Amino acid sequence: MSFTYGGTDAAIYRGMDRAALDAAYNNSAAVFDSSERLAQWSERSKAVRASSGARLDLAYGPRPRNSLDYIAAGRGAPLFVFIHGGYWQRNSKEIFAFLAEGPGAHRINVAFVGYTLAPEARLFSIVEEIAQALDFLSNRADELAFDRDSVVIGGWSAGGHLAAVSLDHPLVRGGLSISGIFDLEPIALSYINEKLRLDAAEVSAFSPMRRLYERPNPFRLFFGGDELPELQRQSIAFADAAAAQGLPVRMSILPAHNHFSILDELGNPDGKITRELVSLVDETALRKRATLVVR
């Protein structure tokens, strides 16, 4: 497999030429108020990061962005690990702290993971950093006072991809992806790859669609009814492939939400994604009790 990134009028993916493919994955251009939403998220997040339950910039590795923010909701409570999006090359954990307001209302601790962005890091390095962050959390479970047997990983957009790739980490008991990416081939053929620099080996190794056999943990998918068709197709194709193999994957379409507004359903204590996270946490608790009974 090889990838050509230059301009072309020829169809390069699912009947789309380069310009059409670029537009098919350009979420910021598709949502007129995307920049305003990011600014609003940043403002909301400042208050959360300033709260008494926040432990900020805990270093899990040597690089500048190798840190996480931990927003405590209760000792011995479950943990939700959130990975931000931005096509692996934009944004930061600080913007998304407001999302802790949804899970926190249900006594779920939240960790927001930062990671090195492209082009400074290749995707294989970013995936390794997420694993390092999970190792760090596992080693600090007693100090941070969360239930290591009830850890759910999740993310939005590129973060949804990283959550799916990390679903088989020993600490993780379940996962969720919001508007995620599951097949990297179209990414490698689009404008996104100018900084990401995916090669064929990375596309093969880090496309969740090609690693279905490695996902025994329950996984939830969400996307908005007003999202770009390609983003919708990515989740649908992944859910269909997982169902064909009998894997515990469930998909939800959230009507009237676009790629940005969908996060309202996690930042709100009564949001649909928050409620599904609570259900997923409850499921991990049931599995834990069943394991204890068997033992």
Buried (B, 14 or more C-beta within 10 A) or exposed (E): EEBEBEEEEEEBBEEBBBEBBBBBBBBBEBBEEBEEBBEBBBEBBEEBBEEEBBEBEBEBBEBEBBBBBBBBBBEEBBBBBBBBBBBBBBBBBBBBBBBBBBBBBBBBBBBBBBBBBBEEBBBBEBBBBBBBBBBBBBEBBEEBBBBBBBBBBBBBBBBBBBBBBBBEBEBBBBBBBBBBBBBBBBBBBBBBBEBBBBBEEBBEBBBBBBBBEEBEBBBBBBBBEBBBEBBBBBBBEBBEBBEEEEBBBBBBBBEEBBBBBBBBBBBBBEBBBBBBBBEBBEBBBEBBEEEEEEE
